[in-house]
Amino acid sequence: MSDLTDVSSLDGLSGNETVKATSNHLRGLIKEELLEETPAFGDASETLLKFHGIYQQDDRDRRKEARAKGLDKHHQLMIRTRIPGGVVSPDAYVAHDEISSKWANGTLRVTTRQDFQLHGVIKGDIKKAIRGINDALLTTLGGCGDVERNIMCCPEPLADRFHDEVNRAIGAMVAELTPKTRAYHEIWLDGEVVETSEPEVEPLYREQYLPRKFKTTVALEGDNCVDVYAHDLSLVAMRSADGTLRGFNVLVGGGLGRTHNKPETFVAAAVPLCFVEPAQVVDLAREVVAVQRDYGDRTNRRHARLKYTIADRGLDWFRGEVQNRVKFKLQAPEPLSWKPVDDHLGWHEQGDGRLYIGIFIENGRIADVDGVRSRTGLRKIVDELRPQVRLTAQQNVILADIDPADRARVDELLAEHGIAAVESIPHAIRNSMACPATPTCGLAVAEAERALPGLIRTLASLLDELGLADERISFRMSGCPNGCSRPYLGDVGFVGTTLGKYDVMLAGDFNGTRLNRVYAPNVPFAEIPGLLRPMFATFRSDREAGEGFGNWVERIGFAALRERVATERTS
């Protein structure tokens, strides 16, 4: 081990830095604690488990009962599989479905970062669940923790050279940015423990890994379905005239986490850095991560994301530091333009004679609930037809590589299991997202996944009543200010402030290119429809041709909006 295992050298740094530096490359005491007949891991192991794709949680619905009985929390674990680009083989989908029924809570959760999450796994079953995931050729390593997280990409499964070249670039980045520690295989897969006098080395992450998590996404020119402005590093793949990959526009410094009543924390949209050629993108990505490794704040985790490094030191400094580390010249970034965001739902041609269908999964929860049996229905289709599965950044599912002769059968199975055709789903519902929040997330201060379905149906009815049912308005709800559902980039965002109350955010845009702002703080949940109704009514009469709701609010401003709402209420 390096000198960083000397705890005295870590004075002044956050507690997580000591845990990481003294962990023997993410081993800690996880393997030993797995053998203990206790319901939970210790604090240090809880920190290290995140690097292995595991969050230690508890069922918050049962806390009050447990306290009343003098019992401990109902401990459980969440497993997050890292799925680059959201691409899941039929075997891997089946494996996750099997694990969810054997060792989790019987549902699959599609995240806004194209991962799968399994909730409700108990400590005694965690090793079996992770082995099942790895047997299907996926991994949870890097699903969480202070490393590069899952690298996202537009999930549209088109068969052409451009998409193939982008996919190869993503694969190369994944290989370069994945932690190299042997701990994962030793702990979870009974890998061989290699005895050697040579120290284990993390060529990129070193002893302390990154100051905080790091998120990367890859968008395709013109299509912002993966919210490029929300990430630490965003790469926009640009087409050449002959349809090949010409290079990548690079943006840096996005991040949507903040803390209530802590103005020094803030959300930020990524900004253009440079343009690089296809052969340069892996080196560029590695060095962007390395600069953050070396200069990110390790004393205050609330100030440790890349957006703060750039805010403190400046974009020009950051560009210069990256330039000093790469062997090629960073070119000036090119202008970007975006078409209306495509959620890739419904039937489409792939370009190779086969079809794909995008299926709406409300808030990403694949489950059998209230007549919508998405879990049973999707499993039936995957078992019978063996399509490739792709997870989207909107928490939906794409089934790809479908023979046109099987289209009627897919439609039949979807209808049989109550899974609605996308054409029948109101736009407000189709364009809504929520994070899991309670009862599993320890950071949540308000409901989200369990609250949004009722609210969004009320809002959909309201929009229909006003003749606005066909408007594309995005609604995103988060149970805390950390923004996993990317509420700060929607037309309308609901950010939980305390139980039953939300900041209502307005003036973003449907294409996710502009941050919204707090219009009304701490609004009781039941009052949200009444707050929005006069706005929608005014929007209907005041907007310009083709103008979206968020763009209308941004154009007229909050002061004028309040005046017009007051007039609408009294008319």
Helices and strands as residue ranges (DSSP letters): G 3-5, G 7-10, H 15-21, H 30-34, H 43-49, G 50-52, E 54-58, G 60-62, H 63-68, E 75-81, G 84-86, E 87-88, H 90-102, E 108-110, E 116-121, G 123-125, H 126-135, E 152-153, H 161-177, H 183-188, E 216-220, G 228-230, E 233-239, E 245-252, E 271-276, G 278-280, H 281-295, G 301-303, H 306-313, H 315-325, E 346-349, E 355-359, G 362-364, E 365-366, E 368-369, E 372-373, H 374-385, E 388-391, E 397-402, G 404-406, H 407-416, G 422-424, H 427-430, E 432-434, H 452-465, E 475-478, G 487-489, E 492-498, E 501-506, E 517-524, G 525-527, H 528-542, H 549-570
